[in-house]
Every structure is written in C-alpha cells, then in structure tokens.
Amino acid sequence: MALDADLVIDRQRLKRRLNFWRVLAVLALVAAGIVALRPSGRGVTFGKHIERYRIAGLISGGTDVIEDLRKLGDDSSVAAVLLHLDTPGGAVSGGEGINAAVKALGAKKPVVTVMEGTAASAGYMIAMATPHIVARDSTITGSIGVIMETVNFGGLLDKIGVDDEPLVSGPLKGQPSFSKPLSPQGRVVLQAMVGDLYEQFVGLVAEGRHMDPARVRELADGRAYTGRQAKALGLVDEIGGDDEAQHWLEAQKLVARGLQVTEPDRRPWAQRLAASSLSGIVTSAQQSLRVDGAWAVWQPSLPRE
C-alpha cells in the first residue's frame, strides 16, 4: 500500500511539473507573438503618419512589393511615403512592375524617393516613378541599361563525351543555348530584344526626369554615378536623407509638419510569428532567383566590355 501511495504522489508531482511547463510554453508563445506582430522597433501608431517603406536587395518579380504598395495606397492613416531604395537592380520586369505600382501609389498620396547605398539599374528605374529623388553624395545610382547573359558549355560537353541534340520548332527556338554558340541570326534577334528593353528604360527616365530622350541616351551607356555626380547631371534632385525628403513633402506637397515617421513590419502575422523564436533569434531564407531573362543590374565585380 505504501508503494502505491508513493506512485500516486510521484504522478501528481510529475503532472504538476508538466502543467507548469505547458503554461510557461503558452506564455512564451504569446509573448513571441506580441513581439512579432508589433511594428518594427516602435509601438502602435495612431492617426496620420508618414511611412518609410524599404526596397532592398536584388529585385526579382516584385509581387510582394507591389501588394505592399497597394496596401499603402489604401491605408487612410498614411499621409505620405518615404520610399527607401538600396538595391543594385535586378529583373527588368520586376523593376517595371514596381515602377507602375509606385506611380499608382503616387496618384493617391505623396511619395518621395530616398536613395541609400545603392539605387542603380532597375533600382533607378523604380525611382523614376516619384517626382522627387534624394540621394547621398556617396550613393551609387544610374547604371541605366539592360544586360542579357548566357553561358555556352559546349566545349566542356565535348571533352566529357556528352552530345546535346535539341529538337526545335524553328531556328530561333533554341537560342540562346547552353550547349551551342549563338547563331548570327540569333545574336541579331536577342540584341534587338535588349535594345527594345533599353529604349523602354530610356523612356521611363525621360518621363520621370523630364529630360529629352537623346540626353538620356548620352547618360545611359550603362555607367554608374555617385549621388553627387547624378545631382549635377539632373538624375537626382537633392543631396540628403529623410530630413530633406520630409522638408520637400511639407513645402511642395503640403504634408503637415511634425508627423511621426513609422516603419511597421507589413509581413502577414503568421509569417512574422513564424520568424520569431523564443530565444529572440530571427532567421530568414534568401529568396531564390531565376537567372534567365533580361536584367537591369549594377555588377561592379564582373568584367564588362
């Protein structure tokens, strides 16, 4: 009987311990959720405010950014947007789509671009959607141009005894190929495609900067400029940062003085909760990128001719 009593006591003690840890785990999960759901580094904002929105890293499809910009346009508490850019560019289609989304946002409320370390190629394309651009002296910007690359492994395949025999519906269907060099006709066609994308880019710059297309072409040979050089050439409007951008909003767009600038985390709550851990360490996986298609990207580490 004494042994049975000891077992009962041990079970009750174990049950109390399990309940304690269950409650503690639930409380920790709730605490992590609160941290994940609140705006980054700030408390909840009430009333009208200016929102800082960042576009950083290599640009791919841009779907998430476009949706965020749509939400900003529909948010009545957002009086204006500081669009921060820190990107070397990326997919031409992604830059074009975000450019259109920024224009749609600008039709609803004032938007001003603030360039950080880099805002080049497709990043500069996005900036063209705003009426005012602020850059740092040392910002790397410009690089107006388009690049399309392909790699030919034909020589390597020959050495290891692998032969590639594609069946195509026409002479240009297999162009470019990873196993065979471009044909003269294929090179002409692809160069014409790059040229058309380049002219679209030039058109966006001419429209956004109110410049003659011929003048844009003189500046759009693919080179990058510092913010100070870009200012002298008319590619950006002002040297500075958020203070200068806010002053422009107040002076030119009549945005009320003294509005709070916020930078909330606009990811879905489930994604923010999943990204939070009990130890406070947040990990993120870099978005995978396709390597095909046309790109407008500044690549200073790669040789170019």
C-alpha positions in Angstrom: 0.0 0.0 0.0 2.9 2.4 0.9 4.4 1.7 -2.6 1.1 2.6 -4.3 0.8 5.8 -2.3 4.3 6.8 -3.4 3.5 6.1 -7.0 0.4 8.3 -6.7 2.4 11.1 -5.1 5.1 10.9 -7.8 2.5 11.0 -10.6 0.9 14.1 -9.1 4.3 15.8 -8.7 5.1 14.9 -12.4 1.7 16.2 -13.5 2.2 19.5 -11.7 5.6 19.9 -13.4 4.2 19.1 -16.8 1.3 21.6 -16.3 3.9 24.3 -15.2 6.0 23.8 -18.4 2.9 23.8 -20.6 1.7 27.1 -19.1 5.2 28.6 -19.5 5.4 27.4 -23.1 2.0 29.0 -23.9 3.0 32.3 -22.2 6.3 32.3 -24.2 4.4 31.7 -27.4 2.0 34.6 -26.7 5.0 36.9 -25.8 6.8 35.9 -29.1 3.6 36.6 -31.0 3.2 40.1 -29.5 6.8 40.9 -30.4 6.3 39.6 -33.9 3.1 41.5 -34.5 4.1 44.9 -33.3 5.6 47.4 -35.8 9.4 47.1 -36.0 11.1 49.0 -33.2 8.0 51.1 -32.4 4.8 51.0 -30.6 1.4 51.1 -32.3 0.9 54.3 -34.3 -2.4 56.1 -34.2 -3.6 58.8 -36.6 -1.9 60.3 -39.6 1.7 59.5 -40.1 4.5 59.2 -42.8 5.5 55.7 -43.6 9.0 54.6 -44.5 9.0 51.7 -47.0 12.2 49.9 -48.0 13.1 48.1 -51.2 16.4 46.4 -50.7 18.5 43.6 -52.3 18.2 42.1 -55.8 14.9 42.7 -57.5 13.1 39.6 -58.8 9.4 39.5 -59.6 8.3 42.2 -57.2 4.9 40.7 -56.4 5.1 41.2 -52.6 6.4 44.8 -53.0 3.6 45.6 -55.4 1.0 44.3 -53.0 2.6 46.2 -50.1 2.4 49.4 -52.2 -1.2 48.8 -53.0 -2.0 48.5 -49.3 -0.1 51.7 -48.5 -2.3 53.5 -51.1 -5.5 52.1 -49.4 -4.3 53.0 -45.9 -6.0 56.2 -44.9 -3.7 56.7 -41.9 -0.7 57.1 -44.2 -0.3 60.7 -45.2 2.9 60.2 -47.3 5.6 57.6 -48.1 9.4 57.8 -47.9 10.4 55.2 -50.4 13.9 54.0 -49.4 15.9 52.2 -52.1 19.1 50.2 -51.5 19.3 47.8 -54.5 21.7 47.2 -57.4 18.7 46.3 -59.6 17.6 43.0 -61.0 14.9 41.8 -63.3 13.7 44.4 -65.8 10.1 43.1 -65.5 10.3 43.4 -61.7 11.6 47.0 -61.9 8.9 47.9 -64.4 6.1 46.4 -62.3 7.2 48.2 -59.1 7.6 51.4 -61.1 4.0 51.1 -62.1 2.9 50.3 -58.6 4.8 53.4 -57.2 3.0 55.6 -59.8 -0.3 54.2 -58.7 0.6 54.9 -55.1 1.7 58.4 -56.0 -1.7 59.1 -57.6 -3.2 58.6 -54.1 -0.7 60.3 -51.8 2.7 62.0 -52.0 5.8 59.7 -52.4 9.4 60.7 -52.4 12.5 58.5 -53.0 15.4 58.4 -50.6 18.4 56.6 -52.0 20.7 54.8 -49.6 23.9 53.0 -50.5 22.9 51.8 -54.0 19.9 52.6 -56.2 21.1 51.5 -59.7 19.7 49.9 -62.9 16.2 48.5 -62.1 16.5 50.3 -58.7 16.9 53.6 -60.5 14.0 52.6 -62.8 11.8 52.4 -59.6 12.9 55.9 -58.5 11.7 57.3 -61.8 8.1 56.8 -60.6 8.5 59.6 -57.9 8.6 63.3 -58.6 11.5 64.0 -56.2 14.7 62.0 -55.5 17.0 62.5 -52.6 20.4 60.7 -52.6 23.6 60.7 -50.5 26.8 62.1 -52.0 28.2 58.6 -52.0 25.1 56.8 -53.3 25.8 54.6 -56.3 23.0 55.2 -58.9 22.3 55.4 -62.6 23.7 52.3 -64.5 20.8 52.8 -67.0 21.0 49.8 -69.2 20.0 46.2 -69.8 22.1 43.0 -69.9 21.2 39.5 -71.0 23.7 36.8 -70.5 24.1 33.1 -71.5 26.7 30.5 -70.9 27.9 28.0 -73.5 29.1 24.7 -72.1 29.5 23.1 -75.5 33.3 22.8 -75.3 33.1 21.2 -71.8 30.4 18.7 -73.0 32.6 17.7 -76.0 35.5 16.9 -73.7 33.5 14.6 -71.5 31.7 13.0 -74.4 28.2 14.4 -74.0 26.3 15.5 -77.1 23.2 17.7 -77.0 20.7 17.3 -79.8 17.7 19.5 -79.2 14.6 19.3 -81.3 13.2 22.7 -82.0 10.2 24.1 -83.9 12.3 26.8 -85.6 15.9 28.0 -85.9 15.5 30.6 -83.1 13.7 28.4 -80.6 16.9 27.1 -79.1 18.6 30.5 -78.9 20.4 31.0 -76.6 21.6 27.5 -75.8 23.8 26.2 -73.0 25.5 23.8 -75.4 25.9 25.7 -78.7 27.1 29.2 -79.6 24.6 31.8 -80.8 23.9 31.8 -84.5 24.4 35.1 -86.3 20.6 35.4 -86.7 20.0 34.5 -83.0 22.5 37.2 -81.9 20.7 39.8 -84.1 17.3 38.9 -82.6 18.5 38.9 -79.0 20.4 42.1 -79.4 17.2 43.7 -80.8 15.3 42.5 -77.8 17.9 44.0 -75.4 17.8 47.2 -77.5 14.0 47.4 -77.2 14.1 46.9 -73.4 16.8 49.6 -73.2 14.6 52.1 -75.1 11.8 51.3 -72.7 14.2 52.1 -69.8 15.3 55.4 -71.5 11.6 56.3 -71.9 10.9 55.8 -68.2 13.9 58.0 -67.3 12.9 60.7 -69.9 9.4 60.8 -68.5 10.4 60.7 -64.8 13.2 63.3 -65.1 11.5 65.5 -67.7 14.5 65.1 -70.0 14.9 64.8 -73.7 15.4 61.1 -74.7 18.5 62.0 -76.6 20.0 63.5 -73.5 19.1 60.4 -71.5 20.9 58.2 -74.1 24.0 60.2 -73.6 24.0 59.4 -69.9 22.6 55.8 -70.3 25.7 54.0 -71.5 25.5 51.6 -68.6 27.8 53.5 -66.3 27.0 54.2 -62.6 27.3 57.6 -61.0 27.8 58.8 -57.4 24.9 60.7 -55.9 26.9 63.9 -56.3 27.6 63.2 -60.0 23.9 62.3 -60.5 22.8 65.6 -58.9 25.0 67.6 -61.3 23.6 65.7 -64.3 19.9 66.1 -63.2 19.4 62.4 -62.5 18.5 63.1 -58.8 17.1 66.3 -57.3 18.8 66.7 -53.9 21.6 65.5 -51.7 20.5 64.4 -48.2 18.2 61.9 -46.4 14.9 61.7 -44.6 15.1 65.3 -43.3 15.4 66.7 -46.7 12.7 64.4 -48.1 10.3 65.4 -45.3 11.0 69.1 -45.9 10.1 68.6 -49.6 6.9 66.9 -48.7 5.9 69.7 -46.4 6.9 72.5 -48.8 5.8 71.0 -52.1 3.0 68.6 -51.1 1.7 70.4 -48.1 2.1 67.4 -45.8 1.5 68.5 -42.2 4.7 69.3 -40.2 5.7 67.1 -37.3 4.0 63.9 -38.4 5.6 60.7 -37.0 7.7 58.6 -39.4 7.0 54.9 -38.9 8.3 51.7 -40.4 6.0 48.9 -39.5 6.6 45.3 -40.5 3.9 44.6 -43.1 4.5 40.9 -43.4 1.4 38.7 -42.7 1.1 38.0 -39.0 1.6 34.2 -39.4 4.9 34.9 -41.2 6.1 37.3 -38.6 5.1 34.8 -35.8 7.0 32.0 -37.6 10.0 34.2 -38.0 10.2 34.9 -34.2 11.9 32.4 -31.9 11.8 32.1 -28.1 15.5 32.9 -28.0 14.9 36.2 -29.9 17.0 35.0 -32.9 15.3 35.7 -36.2 16.4 33.7 -39.3 15.5 34.4 -42.9 16.0 32.5 -46.2 17.0 34.5 -49.2 14.5 34.4 -52.0 15.6 32.2 -54.8 16.2 34.0 -58.1 15.8 32.9 -61.6 18.9 33.5 -63.8 17.2 33.6 -67.2 15.6 36.6 -68.8 16.7 40.2 -69.1 18.2 42.1 -66.2 18.9 45.7 -65.3 21.5 45.3 -62.6 24.7 47.0 -61.5 27.5 44.4 -61.2 30.8 46.2 -60.4 32.7 43.0 -59.6 32.1 41.4 -63.0 34.2 42.4 -66.1 32.3 44.1 -68.9 33.3 45.1 -72.4 
